[in-house]
Amino acid sequence: MRTRIPLPSFVLALLLLPVLAVAAEAKEEKEAKPSADALVRQVDKRMSMQSDYRGVVRIRETRKDGIERLIEMQVYRRDSSQNFLMVITQPRNLAGGGYLRIGKNLWEYNAALGHWERTTRRANIVGTIACEGDFDRSRLSEDYTAVDEGEEVIQGTRYRKVYLSARPDTEVSFAHLRLWLDPDLNIVKRIGYAPSGRVLRTDLVRSYQKLKDPVTQQPIIHYREVFEQEEEEGTQLVVRYEDVQLAPLSPNLFTKSWLEGRLR
């Protein structure tokens, strides 16, 4: 009968080192990898500002039959109070109209009729496939819960995929979203879905612009050009965000009378 001689403790420790190293590395990797909800919060933070905002949005719409339409709008935002104003400047037949949100109330103004009508974030802007959320502040973490879908490598770049589902009682443009995030947490692709799971719109973010919030002195990022395609009809938009300025705005700007007075 053979007698087992116990290994000295230092020898046993040496044998266990590779196992412990792998376990520690796996634990470190898990701790370093943020959750899906944390990722979305970081996306919002990188795109958030405390300063007032103004800019010009230029849209080139191409329909399936080849007909093109050019649209231009001036956008004003005060994110601290959720105030939002969009004034249509082109095409000429719609000029002077726009959209106004004070708090959680959103109205659409028809300048030709001098008429205000209550609307929602789900409504299309100027009859296009764009919606109010495309031009508002980023609040994905407020409106959605997120699920991590792992990583996808495309042309050598590793992207994080996140699937978002709208929180109960929130008003959003899409019931579900799927995002592709690059290593810097920029959204490079997003797909919007109906509650049934049907694809409604696919967006490719072609470029960003870097800005500096004069209130916090912190850098932020903002869309520069986004390509949007509606799934069913094949309508395409190229949306450009230009002439962006971060500076205080007059509080009188976010009123119905201010928009109405532009045509007087």
C-alpha positions as CSV (number, residue, x, y, z in Angstrom):
1,M,0.0,0.0,0.0
2,R,1.4,3.3,-1.0
3,T,1.5,6.2,1.4
4,R,0.5,9.6,0.0
5,I,2.9,12.3,1.0
6,P,1.2,15.7,1.4
7,L,2.6,18.4,-0.8
8,P,4.3,21.2,1.0
9,S,2.1,24.3,1.2
10,F,4.5,26.4,-1.0
11,V,4.4,23.8,-3.7
12,L,0.6,23.7,-3.6
13,A,0.5,27.5,-3.8
14,L,2.7,27.4,-6.9
15,L,0.4,24.9,-8.6
16,L,-2.7,27.0,-7.9
17,L,-1.2,30.2,-9.2
18,P,-2.3,29.8,-12.8
19,V,-5.9,28.9,-11.7
20,L,-6.0,31.9,-9.3
21,A,-4.7,34.2,-12.0
22,V,-7.3,33.1,-14.5
23,A,-10.1,33.6,-11.9
24,A,-8.8,37.0,-10.9
25,E,-8.6,38.1,-14.5
26,A,-12.1,36.9,-15.2
27,K,-13.3,38.7,-12.1
28,E,-11.5,41.9,-13.1
29,E,-12.9,41.8,-16.6
30,K,-16.4,41.3,-15.2
31,E,-16.0,44.2,-12.8
32,A,-14.5,46.5,-15.5
33,K,-17.4,45.8,-18.0
34,P,-20.3,48.1,-17.1
35,S,-23.8,46.9,-17.1
36,A,-26.2,47.8,-20.0
37,D,-28.0,50.3,-17.9
38,A,-24.7,51.9,-16.9
39,L,-23.7,52.1,-20.5
40,V,-26.9,54.0,-21.4
41,R,-26.4,56.4,-18.5
42,Q,-22.9,57.1,-19.8
43,V,-24.3,57.8,-23.3
44,D,-26.8,60.3,-21.9
45,K,-24.1,62.0,-19.8
46,R,-21.8,62.4,-22.7
47,M,-24.6,64.1,-24.7
48,S,-26.1,66.2,-21.9
49,M,-25.6,69.9,-21.3
50,Q,-26.7,72.4,-18.7
51,S,-26.4,75.4,-21.1
52,D,-29.2,76.5,-23.3
53,Y,-29.0,75.3,-26.9
54,R,-29.8,76.6,-30.3
55,G,-29.0,75.2,-33.7
56,V,-30.2,74.6,-37.3
57,V,-31.4,71.3,-38.6
58,R,-31.3,70.7,-42.3
59,I,-33.1,67.6,-43.7
60,R,-32.9,66.1,-47.2
61,E,-35.8,63.6,-47.6
62,T,-35.8,61.1,-50.5
63,R,-38.9,59.1,-51.0
64,K,-39.1,55.7,-52.7
65,D,-40.3,57.3,-56.0
66,G,-37.3,59.5,-56.1
67,I,-39.0,62.7,-55.0
68,E,-36.8,64.9,-52.8
69,R,-37.8,67.5,-50.3
70,L,-35.5,69.9,-48.3
71,I,-36.5,71.0,-44.8
72,E,-34.9,73.5,-42.5
73,M,-35.7,74.2,-38.9
74,Q,-34.3,76.3,-36.0
75,V,-34.1,74.4,-32.8
76,Y,-34.0,75.9,-29.3
77,R,-33.7,73.9,-26.0
78,R,-33.5,74.6,-22.3
79,D,-32.9,71.1,-21.0
80,S,-32.9,72.2,-17.3
81,S,-36.7,72.9,-17.6
82,Q,-37.5,70.5,-20.5
83,N,-38.5,73.4,-22.7
84,F,-38.2,72.9,-26.4
85,L,-39.0,75.0,-29.5
86,M,-38.6,74.1,-33.2
87,V,-39.4,76.7,-35.8
88,I,-39.8,75.7,-39.5
89,T,-38.0,78.0,-42.0
90,Q,-38.2,75.8,-45.1
91,P,-40.2,74.8,-47.2
92,R,-41.8,78.2,-47.7
93,N,-45.4,76.9,-47.4
94,L,-44.7,75.6,-43.9
95,A,-42.4,78.5,-42.7
96,G,-43.4,80.1,-39.4
97,G,-44.9,76.9,-38.1
98,G,-43.3,74.7,-35.5
99,Y,-43.4,72.7,-32.3
100,L,-43.3,73.9,-28.7
101,R,-42.9,71.9,-25.5
102,I,-43.2,73.4,-22.1
103,G,-42.5,70.7,-19.5
104,K,-44.3,67.6,-20.7
105,N,-46.8,69.4,-22.9
106,L,-46.0,69.4,-26.7
107,W,-48.0,71.5,-29.3
108,E,-47.7,71.8,-33.0
109,Y,-48.4,75.2,-34.6
110,N,-49.8,75.7,-38.1
111,A,-48.8,79.2,-39.1
112,A,-51.1,79.3,-42.2
113,L,-54.2,78.7,-39.9
114,G,-52.8,80.3,-36.8
115,H,-53.8,77.1,-35.0
116,W,-52.3,75.2,-32.2
117,E,-52.8,71.4,-31.7
118,R,-51.7,69.1,-29.0
119,T,-49.3,66.4,-30.2
120,T,-47.0,63.7,-28.8
121,R,-43.4,62.6,-29.0
122,R,-44.5,59.8,-31.3
123,A,-45.7,62.2,-34.0
124,N,-43.7,62.7,-37.1
125,I,-42.0,66.1,-37.6
126,V,-43.1,68.1,-40.6
127,G,-44.6,64.9,-42.2
128,T,-41.2,63.1,-42.3
129,I,-40.1,60.0,-40.6
130,A,-38.2,62.1,-38.0
131,C,-39.7,62.6,-34.6
132,E,-39.3,65.1,-31.7
133,G,-36.9,62.8,-29.8
134,D,-34.3,63.1,-32.7
135,F,-33.7,66.7,-31.7
136,D,-34.4,66.7,-28.0
137,R,-31.9,65.9,-25.2
138,S,-30.7,62.3,-24.8
139,R,-32.8,60.6,-22.0
140,L,-32.5,56.9,-22.9
141,S,-31.8,55.9,-19.3
142,E,-34.9,57.7,-18.1
143,D,-37.2,56.2,-20.8
144,Y,-35.9,52.7,-21.2
145,T,-34.5,49.7,-19.4
146,A,-31.5,48.1,-21.0
147,V,-30.3,44.5,-21.7
148,D,-26.8,43.7,-22.7
149,E,-26.6,41.8,-26.0
150,G,-22.8,41.3,-25.9
151,E,-20.4,42.4,-28.5
152,E,-20.2,42.4,-32.3
153,V,-17.0,42.8,-34.3
154,I,-17.4,44.8,-37.5
155,Q,-14.3,45.4,-39.7
156,G,-12.0,44.9,-36.8
157,T,-13.9,47.2,-34.4
158,R,-15.7,45.8,-31.3
159,Y,-19.2,47.2,-30.7
160,R,-21.4,46.8,-27.6
161,K,-25.0,45.9,-28.4
162,V,-27.7,47.0,-26.1
163,Y,-31.5,46.3,-26.4
164,L,-33.8,48.9,-24.8
165,S,-37.5,48.5,-23.8
166,A,-39.6,51.5,-22.9
167,R,-40.5,51.9,-19.2
168,P,-44.2,51.7,-18.3
169,D,-46.1,55.0,-18.8
170,T,-43.3,56.7,-20.8
171,E,-44.1,58.5,-24.0
172,V,-41.4,57.5,-26.6
173,S,-41.1,57.3,-30.3
174,F,-40.2,53.6,-30.3
175,A,-41.3,50.9,-28.0
176,H,-37.9,49.2,-28.4
177,L,-34.5,50.3,-29.5
178,R,-31.3,48.4,-30.4
179,L,-28.1,50.3,-30.2
180,W,-24.5,49.6,-31.4
181,L,-21.9,51.5,-29.3
182,D,-18.3,52.0,-30.4
183,P,-15.5,51.8,-27.8
184,D,-16.0,55.5,-27.0
185,L,-19.7,54.9,-26.3
186,N,-20.8,56.8,-29.4
187,I,-24.1,55.4,-30.9
188,V,-23.1,54.4,-34.5
189,K,-26.3,52.5,-35.3
190,R,-29.8,52.2,-33.8
191,I,-32.9,50.4,-34.9
192,G,-36.4,51.5,-33.6
193,Y,-39.1,48.8,-33.2
194,A,-42.9,48.8,-32.8
195,P,-44.3,47.0,-29.7
196,S,-44.8,43.9,-32.0
197,G,-41.1,43.9,-32.7
198,R,-41.5,45.1,-36.3
199,V,-38.6,47.3,-37.5
200,L,-39.8,50.9,-38.0
201,R,-36.6,52.8,-38.7
202,T,-32.9,52.2,-39.0
203,D,-30.4,55.0,-38.3
204,L,-26.7,55.3,-39.0
205,V,-24.9,58.1,-37.2
206,R,-22.3,59.2,-39.7
207,S,-20.5,61.8,-37.7
208,Y,-20.4,63.7,-34.4
209,Q,-19.3,67.2,-33.4
210,K,-17.5,68.0,-30.1
211,L,-18.7,70.9,-28.1
212,K,-17.9,72.5,-24.7
213,D,-20.7,73.3,-22.2
214,P,-20.0,76.9,-21.0
215,V,-21.8,76.2,-17.8
216,T,-19.9,73.1,-16.6
217,Q,-16.8,73.6,-18.8
218,Q,-17.2,69.9,-19.7
219,P,-16.8,68.5,-23.2
220,I,-20.0,67.0,-24.8
221,I,-20.7,65.3,-28.1
222,H,-23.6,66.1,-30.4
223,Y,-24.8,64.6,-33.7
224,R,-23.5,66.2,-36.9
225,E,-25.0,63.9,-39.5
226,V,-27.5,61.0,-39.2
227,F,-28.9,58.8,-42.0
228,E,-32.4,57.5,-41.3
229,Q,-34.4,55.0,-43.3
230,E,-38.0,54.0,-42.8
231,E,-38.4,50.3,-43.2
232,E,-41.8,49.8,-44.9
233,E,-41.9,52.6,-47.4
234,G,-38.1,53.0,-47.9
235,T,-38.1,56.8,-47.3
236,Q,-34.7,58.1,-46.4
237,L,-33.5,61.2,-44.5
238,V,-30.1,62.8,-44.2
239,V,-30.3,65.0,-41.1
240,R,-27.6,67.5,-40.5
241,Y,-27.2,69.4,-37.2
242,E,-25.5,72.8,-37.9
243,D,-24.6,76.2,-36.4
244,V,-24.9,74.8,-32.9
245,Q,-24.5,77.4,-30.2
246,L,-24.5,76.9,-26.4
247,A,-25.5,80.2,-24.7
248,P,-28.3,81.6,-22.6
249,L,-31.7,82.1,-24.3
250,S,-34.5,84.5,-23.4
251,P,-37.3,82.8,-21.3
252,N,-39.8,84.6,-23.6
253,L,-38.7,82.3,-26.4
254,F,-40.5,79.3,-25.1
255,T,-44.0,80.8,-25.4
256,K,-46.8,80.5,-27.9
257,S,-46.9,84.3,-28.3
258,W,-43.2,84.4,-29.4
259,L,-43.8,81.9,-32.2
260,E,-47.1,83.6,-33.3
261,G,-45.4,87.0,-33.3
262,R,-42.8,86.0,-35.9
263,L,-45.3,86.4,-38.7
264,R,-46.7,89.8,-37.5
